[in-house]
């Protein structure tokens, strides 16, 4: 089974800005079970976007890879789906 195609990020640490290496991704807010609906965010030509559910500011940083964030703790790893494989 292939891994998730769209990276997922959260802001459990409560930082003011999460830098990401992609312009299209999913925001889940906080870690489960306190996550909000997983919403697709697309920056388009812009370099930042605010999640309409949790108000997290995401900022694109070209030096980061698709599955990286700053802080790195904001990358969500779905261990439940990995365990099911």
N, CA, C and O atoms as CSV, one atom per row, in Angstrom:
chain,resi,resn,atom,element,x,y,z
A,1,UNK,N,N,0.847,-1.179,0.000
A,1,UNK,CA,C,0.000,0.000,0.000
A,1,UNK,C,C,0.894,1.245,0.000
A,1,UNK,O,O,1.868,1.319,0.749
A,2,UNK,N,N,0.557,2.201,-0.834
A,2,UNK,CA,C,1.362,3.423,-0.930
A,2,UNK,C,C,1.093,4.333,0.255
A,2,UNK,O,O,0.015,4.300,0.848
A,3,UNK,N,N,2.084,5.145,0.593
A,3,UNK,CA,C,1.915,6.123,1.667
A,3,UNK,C,C,0.985,7.237,1.224
A,3,UNK,O,O,0.585,7.315,0.062
A,4,UNK,N,N,0.653,8.087,2.164
A,4,UNK,CA,C,-0.268,9.171,1.813
A,4,UNK,C,C,0.396,10.103,0.802
A,4,UNK,O,O,1.582,10.416,0.915
A,5,UNK,N,N,-0.373,10.537,-0.173
A,5,UNK,CA,C,0.159,11.365,-1.242
A,5,UNK,C,C,0.282,12.828,-0.828
A,5,UNK,O,O,1.146,13.542,-1.336
A,6,UNK,N,N,-0.564,13.277,0.082
A,6,UNK,CA,C,-0.580,14.671,0.505
A,6,UNK,C,C,-0.052,14.743,1.936
A,6,UNK,O,O,-0.602,14.090,2.824
A,7,UNK,N,N,1.005,15.525,2.177
A,7,UNK,CA,C,1.535,15.642,3.542
A,7,UNK,C,C,0.497,16.231,4.497
A,7,UNK,O,O,-0.332,17.053,4.106
A,8,UNK,N,N,0.559,15.798,5.747
A,8,UNK,CA,C,-0.344,16.288,6.790
A,8,UNK,C,C,0.490,16.976,7.873
A,8,UNK,O,O,1.531,16.472,8.294
A,9,UNK,N,N,0.006,18.139,8.310
A,9,UNK,CA,C,0.696,18.901,9.346
A,9,UNK,C,C,-0.290,19.294,10.441
A,9,UNK,O,O,-1.499,19.345,10.213
A,10,UNK,N,N,0.234,19.568,11.622
A,10,UNK,CA,C,-0.581,20.000,12.762
A,10,UNK,C,C,0.180,21.082,13.510
A,10,UNK,O,O,1.344,21.356,13.216
A,11,UNK,N,N,-0.492,21.696,14.483
A,11,UNK,CA,C,0.177,22.702,15.309
A,11,UNK,C,C,-0.049,22.404,16.784
A,11,UNK,O,O,-0.408,23.291,17.558
A,12,UNK,N,N,0.162,21.165,17.163
A,12,UNK,CA,C,0.058,20.770,18.571
A,12,UNK,C,C,0.974,21.614,19.466
A,12,UNK,O,O,0.578,21.956,20.580
A,13,UNK,N,N,2.199,21.964,19.007
A,13,UNK,CA,C,3.067,22.775,19.872
A,13,UNK,C,C,2.567,24.207,20.088
A,13,UNK,O,O,3.006,24.879,21.022
A,14,UNK,N,N,1.656,24.676,19.235
A,14,UNK,CA,C,1.117,26.023,19.394
A,14,UNK,C,C,2.066,27.126,18.957
A,14,UNK,O,O,2.044,28.222,19.519
A,15,UNK,N,N,2.898,26.849,17.961
A,15,UNK,CA,C,3.837,27.855,17.472
A,15,UNK,C,C,3.113,28.881,16.595
A,15,UNK,O,O,2.072,28.568,16.017
A,16,UNK,N,N,3.655,30.110,16.491
A,16,UNK,CA,C,2.973,31.135,15.696
A,16,UNK,C,C,3.007,30.882,14.190
A,16,UNK,O,O,2.090,31.289,13.476
A,17,UNK,N,N,4.065,30.208,13.694
A,17,UNK,CA,C,4.200,29.916,12.262
A,17,UNK,C,C,4.770,28.518,12.099
A,17,UNK,O,O,5.702,28.127,12.803
A,18,UNK,N,N,4.193,27.761,11.154
A,18,UNK,CA,C,4.739,26.463,10.781
A,18,UNK,C,C,5.255,26.594,9.355
A,18,UNK,O,O,4.481,26.870,8.439
A,19,UNK,N,N,6.556,26.400,9.162
A,19,UNK,CA,C,7.150,26.439,7.824
A,19,UNK,C,C,7.041,25.047,7.218
A,19,UNK,O,O,7.332,24.051,7.881
A,20,UNK,N,N,6.621,24.977,5.957
A,20,UNK,CA,C,6.451,23.698,5.266
A,20,UNK,C,C,7.130,23.759,3.907
A,20,UNK,O,O,7.341,24.838,3.353
A,21,UNK,N,N,7.468,22.595,3.378
A,21,UNK,CA,C,8.162,22.508,2.101
A,21,UNK,C,C,7.260,22.237,0.923
A,21,UNK,O,O,7.751,21.920,-0.161
A,22,UNK,N,N,5.952,22.350,1.099
A,22,UNK,CA,C,4.981,22.148,0.025
A,22,UNK,C,C,3.945,23.261,0.071
A,22,UNK,O,O,3.774,23.925,1.093
A,23,UNK,N,N,3.263,23.457,-1.038
A,23,UNK,CA,C,2.219,24.476,-1.082
A,23,UNK,C,C,0.823,23.873,-1.043
A,23,UNK,O,O,-0.165,24.599,-0.932
A,24,UNK,N,N,0.736,22.551,-1.134
A,24,UNK,CA,C,-0.537,21.831,-1.044
A,24,UNK,C,C,-0.387,20.750,0.017
A,24,UNK,O,O,0.506,19.908,-0.073
A,25,UNK,N,N,-1.259,20.772,1.021
A,25,UNK,CA,C,-1.130,19.852,2.143
A,25,UNK,C,C,-2.435,19.818,2.935
A,25,UNK,O,O,-3.382,20.547,2.638
A,26,UNK,N,N,-2.458,18.959,3.942
A,26,UNK,CA,C,-3.603,18.855,4.830
A,26,UNK,C,C,-3.221,19.391,6.206
A,26,UNK,O,O,-2.135,19.113,6.714
A,27,UNK,N,N,-4.128,20.162,6.801
A,27,UNK,CA,C,-3.965,20.599,8.188
A,27,UNK,C,C,-4.942,19.804,9.032
A,27,UNK,O,O,-6.112,19.665,8.678
A,28,UNK,N,N,-4.451,19.278,10.164
A,28,UNK,CA,C,-5.334,18.535,11.063
A,28,UNK,C,C,-5.510,19.252,12.403
A,28,UNK,O,O,-6.194,18.742,13.291
A,29,UNK,N,N,-4.905,20.417,12.554
A,29,UNK,CA,C,-5.063,21.211,13.774
A,29,UNK,C,C,-4.170,20.729,14.890
A,29,UNK,O,O,-3.017,21.146,15.001
A,30,UNK,N,N,-4.706,19.844,15.722
A,30,UNK,CA,C,-3.961,19.246,16.832
A,30,UNK,C,C,-3.847,17.747,16.572
A,30,UNK,O,O,-4.385,17.233,15.591
A,31,UNK,N,N,-3.152,17.066,17.448
A,31,UNK,CA,C,-3.032,15.616,17.297
A,31,UNK,C,C,-4.334,14.922,17.685
A,31,UNK,O,O,-5.041,15.384,18.581
A,32,UNK,N,N,-4.658,13.801,17.006
A,32,UNK,CA,C,-5.848,13.039,17.388
A,32,UNK,C,C,-5.749,12.609,18.849
A,32,UNK,O,O,-4.653,12.284,19.305
A,33,UNK,N,N,-6.815,12.594,19.575
A,33,UNK,CA,C,-8.211,12.728,19.143
A,33,UNK,C,C,-8.725,14.160,19.152
A,33,UNK,O,O,-9.934,14.363,19.038
A,34,UNK,N,N,-7.876,15.142,19.281
A,34,UNK,CA,C,-8.310,16.538,19.365
A,34,UNK,C,C,-8.152,17.286,18.042
A,34,UNK,O,O,-8.199,18.516,18.012
A,35,UNK,N,N,-7.964,16.547,16.953
A,35,UNK,CA,C,-7.805,17.161,15.644
A,35,UNK,C,C,-9.126,17.744,15.140
A,35,UNK,O,O,-10.207,17.340,15.570
A,36,UNK,N,N,-9.013,18.699,14.221
A,36,UNK,CA,C,-10.204,19.232,13.559
A,36,UNK,C,C,-10.376,18.484,12.239
A,36,UNK,O,O,-9.513,17.681,11.885
A,37,UNK,N,N,-11.462,18.719,11.497
A,37,UNK,CA,C,-11.573,18.053,10.190
A,37,UNK,C,C,-10.303,18.297,9.374
A,37,UNK,O,O,-9.780,19.411,9.337
A,38,UNK,N,N,-9.826,17.261,8.734
A,38,UNK,CA,C,-8.593,17.357,7.968
A,38,UNK,C,C,-8.894,18.128,6.687
A,38,UNK,O,O,-9.592,17.630,5.804
A,39,UNK,N,N,-8.363,19.346,6.591
A,39,UNK,CA,C,-8.688,20.227,5.478
A,39,UNK,C,C,-7.503,20.376,4.535
A,39,UNK,O,O,-6.352,20.474,4.960
A,40,UNK,N,N,-7.817,20.391,3.251
A,40,UNK,CA,C,-6.811,20.581,2.216
A,40,UNK,C,C,-6.555,22.069,2.060
A,40,UNK,O,O,-7.485,22.853,1.870
A,41,UNK,N,N,-5.293,22.451,2.141
A,41,UNK,CA,C,-4.904,23.853,1.956
A,41,UNK,C,C,-3.997,23.953,0.733
A,41,UNK,O,O,-3.102,23.130,0.542
A,42,UNK,N,N,-4.237,24.965,-0.088
A,42,UNK,CA,C,-3.467,25.187,-1.309
A,42,UNK,C,C,-3.051,26.651,-1.351
A,42,UNK,O,O,-3.898,27.535,-1.475
A,43,UNK,N,N,-1.758,26.910,-1.251
A,43,UNK,CA,C,-1.246,28.280,-1.272
A,43,UNK,C,C,-1.296,28.918,-2.653
A,43,UNK,O,O,-1.261,30.143,-2.771
A,44,UNK,N,N,-1.377,28.105,-3.692
A,44,UNK,CA,C,-1.348,28.654,-5.045
A,44,UNK,C,C,-0.059,29.413,-5.279
A,44,UNK,O,O,1.024,28.885,-5.029
A,45,UNK,N,N,-0.159,30.656,-5.758
A,45,UNK,CA,C,1.018,31.474,-6.038
A,45,UNK,C,C,1.560,32.166,-4.782
A,45,UNK,O,O,2.658,32.723,-4.801
A,46,UNK,N,N,0.791,32.128,-3.700
A,46,UNK,CA,C,1.209,32.766,-2.453
A,46,UNK,C,C,2.259,31.924,-1.731
A,46,UNK,O,O,2.534,30.790,-2.124
A,47,UNK,N,N,2.836,32.483,-0.681
A,47,UNK,CA,C,3.841,31.760,0.097
A,47,UNK,C,C,3.381,31.492,1.521
A,47,UNK,O,O,4.146,30.968,2.331
A,48,UNK,N,N,2.133,31.845,1.837
A,48,UNK,CA,C,1.593,31.512,3.154
A,48,UNK,C,C,0.086,31.409,3.091
A,48,UNK,O,O,-0.560,31.943,2.190
A,49,UNK,N,N,-0.463,30.701,4.081
A,49,UNK,CA,C,-1.906,30.491,4.157
A,49,UNK,C,C,-2.272,30.262,5.615
A,49,UNK,O,O,-1.477,29.725,6.387
A,50,UNK,N,N,-3.468,30.669,5.983
A,50,UNK,CA,C,-3.980,30.460,7.342
A,50,UNK,C,C,-5.076,29.417,7.293
A,50,UNK,O,O,-5.999,29.518,6.484
A,51,UNK,N,N,-4.983,28.410,8.158
A,51,UNK,CA,C,-6.025,27.384,8.240
A,51,UNK,C,C,-7.306,28.020,8.792
A,51,UNK,O,O,-7.271,28.692,9.823
A,52,UNK,N,N,-8.423,27.809,8.113
A,52,UNK,CA,C,-9.690,28.408,8.529
A,52,UNK,C,C,-10.264,27.773,9.786
A,52,UNK,O,O,-11.146,28.356,10.416
A,53,UNK,N,N,-9.788,26.594,10.166
A,53,UNK,CA,C,-10.288,25.943,11.379
A,53,UNK,C,C,-9.492,26.327,12.621
A,53,UNK,O,O,-10.077,26.676,13.647
A,54,UNK,N,N,-8.163,26.266,12.540
A,54,UNK,CA,C,-7.348,26.460,13.743
A,54,UNK,C,C,-6.519,27.741,13.733
A,54,UNK,O,O,-5.826,28.041,14.705
A,55,UNK,N,N,-6.588,28.490,12.649
A,55,UNK,CA,C,-5.870,29.762,12.499
A,55,UNK,C,C,-4.350,29.623,12.508
A,55,UNK,O,O,-3.645,30.595,12.776
A,56,UNK,N,N,-3.842,28.435,12.220
A,56,UNK,CA,C,-2.394,28.257,12.103
A,56,UNK,C,C,-1.913,28.919,10.826
A,56,UNK,O,O,-2.499,28.735,9.760
A,57,UNK,N,N,-0.844,29.689,10.941
A,57,UNK,CA,C,-0.219,30.297,9.768
A,57,UNK,C,C,0.850,29.339,9.255
A,57,UNK,O,O,1.800,29.014,9.966
A,58,UNK,N,N,0.682,28.890,8.007
A,58,UNK,CA,C,1.668,28.048,7.346
A,58,UNK,C,C,2.411,28.899,6.334
A,58,UNK,O,O,1.804,29.664,5.584
A,59,UNK,N,N,3.729,28.760,6.320
A,59,UNK,CA,C,4.560,29.547,5.412
A,59,UNK,C,C,5.445,28.590,4.610
A,59,UNK,O,O,6.114,27.728,5.180
A,60,UNK,N,N,5.443,28.748,3.293
A,60,UNK,CA,C,6.266,27.921,2.411
A,60,UNK,C,C,7.740,28.290,2.553
A,60,UNK,O,O,8.107,29.465,2.540
A,61,UNK,N,N,8.579,27.255,2.690
A,61,UNK,CA,C,10.033,27.448,2.719
A,61,UNK,C,C,10.643,26.464,1.729
A,61,UNK,O,O,10.590,25.252,1.936
A,62,UNK,N,N,11.219,26.986,0.661
A,62,UNK,CA,C,11.731,26.162,-0.440
A,62,UNK,C,C,12.798,25.161,-0.006
A,62,UNK,O,O,12.938,24.118,-0.645
A,63,UNK,N,N,13.538,25.432,1.031
A,63,UNK,CA,C,14.608,24.530,1.470
A,63,UNK,C,C,14.128,23.274,2.176
A,63,UNK,O,O,14.923,22.372,2.438
A,64,UNK,N,N,12.851,23.201,2.487
A,64,UNK,CA,C,12.303,22.025,3.165
A,64,UNK,C,C,11.761,21.022,2.145
A,64,UNK,O,O,11.270,21.415,1.086
A,65,UNK,N,N,11.850,19.749,2.459
A,65,UNK,CA,C,11.279,18.702,1.608
A,65,UNK,C,C,9.785,18.587,1.900
A,65,UNK,O,O,9.282,19.170,2.860
A,66,UNK,N,N,9.089,17.835,1.067
A,66,UNK,CA,C,7.627,17.715,1.176
A,66,UNK,C,C,7.169,17.194,2.531
A,66,UNK,O,O,6.125,17.617,3.028
A,67,UNK,N,N,7.907,16.309,3.125
A,67,UNK,CA,C,7.514,15.722,4.411
A,67,UNK,C,C,8.252,16.369,5.580
A,67,UNK,O,O,8.419,15.740,6.625
A,68,UNK,N,N,8.693,17.608,5.420
A,68,UNK,CA,C,9.398,18.313,6.486
A,68,UNK,C,C,8.648,19.575,6.881
A,68,UNK,O,O,7.904,20.154,6.089
A,69,UNK,N,N,8.860,19.982,8.115
A,69,UNK,CA,C,8.292,21.225,8.628
A,69,UNK,C,C,9.274,21.813,9.629
A,69,UNK,O,O,10.176,21.131,10.115
A,70,UNK,N,N,9.084,23.067,9.921
A,70,UNK,CA,C,9.861,23.719,10.973
A,70,UNK,C,C,8.862,24.427,11.868
A,70,UNK,O,O,8.307,25.459,11.492
A,71,UNK,N,N,8.631,23.874,13.054
A,71,UNK,CA,C,9.357,22.772,13.703
A,71,UNK,C,C,8.942,21.404,13.155
A,71,UNK,O,O,7.794,21.195,12.765
A,72,UNK,N,N,9.895,20.492,13.137
A,72,UNK,CA,C,9.661,19.146,12.607
A,72,UNK,C,C,8.568,18.404,13.376
A,72,UNK,O,O,7.940,17.495,12.832
A,73,UNK,N,N,8.339,18.778,14.623
A,73,UNK,CA,C,7.293,18.137,15.435
A,73,UNK,C,C,5.901,18.363,14.863
A,73,UNK,O,O,4.958,17.695,15.287
A,74,UNK,N,N,5.742,19.277,13.919
A,74,UNK,CA,C,4.428,19.574,13.336
A,74,UNK,C,C,4.067,18.680,12.161
A,74,UNK,O,O,2.998,18.846,11.574
A,75,UNK,N,N,4.934,17.734,11.801
A,75,UNK,CA,C,4.606,16.755,10.764
A,75,UNK,C,C,3.806,15.642,11.423
A,75,UNK,O,O,4.216,15.092,12.444
A,76,UNK,N,N,2.655,15.313,10.828
A,76,UNK,CA,C,1.828,14.243,11.391
A,76,UNK,C,C,2.164,12.931,10.715
A,76,UNK,O,O,2.143,12.824,9.489
A,77,UNK,N,N,2.475,11.933,11.527
A,77,UNK,CA,C,2.743,10.581,11.069
A,77,UNK,C,C,1.588,9.713,11.537
A,77,UNK,O,O,1.437,9.478,12.735
A,78,UNK,N,N,0.777,9.236,10.614
A,78,UNK,CA,C,-0.388,8.422,10.946
A,78,UNK,C,C,0.062,7.011,11.309
A,78,UNK,O,O,0.109,6.127,10.453
A,79,UNK,N,N,0.389,6.808,12.562
A,79,UNK,CA,C,0.888,5.504,13.002
A,79,UNK,C,C,-0.197,4.437,12.967
A,79,UNK,O,O,0.114,3.249,12.887
A,80,UNK,N,N,-1.459,4.836,13.025
A,80,UNK,CA,C,-2.556,3.861,12.980
A,80,UNK,C,C,-2.607,3.189,11.606
A,80,UNK,O,O,-2.763,1.970,11.525
A,81,UNK,N,N,-2.477,3.973,10.515
A,81,UNK,CA,C,-2.537,3.370,9.190
A,81,UNK,C,C,-1.275,2.581,8.886
A,81,UNK,O,O,-1.339,1.587,8.162
A,82,UNK,N,N,-0.123,2.994,9.419
A,82,UNK,CA,C,1.112,2.255,9.235
A,82,UNK,C,C,1.029,0.916,9.942
A,82,UNK,O,O,1.488,-0.093,9.406
A,83,UNK,N,N,0.446,0.887,11.151
A,83,UNK,CA,C,0.315,-0.357,11.906
A,83,UNK,C,C,-0.631,-1.332,11.204
A,83,UNK,O,O,-0.489,-2.546,11.350
A,84,UNK,N,N,-1.591,-0.809,10.446
A,84,UNK,CA,C,-2.559,-1.664,9.770
A,84,UNK,C,C,-1.982,-2.338,8.537
A,84,UNK,O,O,-2.557,-3.309,8.045
A,85,UNK,N,N,-0.859,-1.848,8.026
A,85,UNK,CA,C,-0.272,-2.406,6.796
A,85,UNK,C,C,0.383,-3.739,7.012
A,85,UNK,O,O,0.916,-4.325,6.070
